[in-house]
Amino acid sequence: MPRAFPKEPRYAAYIAEVTPLLANQPGVRAVTPVWIKGGDAPSSWIR
């Protein structure tokens, strides 16, 4: 799914609109979320 988004017309419209506002070219990056169950999360992660 993330690889298909940059090929869509709405991504091209986004790039055309925001590029003049940015210092560098925007990019798309896929990430994998990491879930933590239970009370093992550091207290700094809890808001």
For each residue, the residues with C-beta under 8 A, 3 or more apart:
1: 4 5
2: 5 28 30
3: 6 7 30
4: 1 7 8
5: 1 2 8 11 28
6: 3 11 28
7: 3 4 11
8: 4 5 11 12
9: 12 13
10: 13 14
11: 5 6 7 8 14 15 28
12: 8 9 15 16
13: 9 10 16 17
14: 10 11 17 18 26
15: 11 12 18 19 26
16: 12 13 19
17: 13 14
18: 14 15 21 22 26
19: 15 16 22 25 26
20:
21: 18
22: 18 19 25 26
23:
24:
25: 19 22
26: 14 15 18 19 22
27:
28: 2 5 6 11
29:
30: 2 3
31:
32:
33:
34:
35:
36: 40 41 45
37: 40
38:
39:
40: 36 37
41: 36 45 46
42: 45
43: 46
44:
45: 36 41 42
46: 41 43
47:
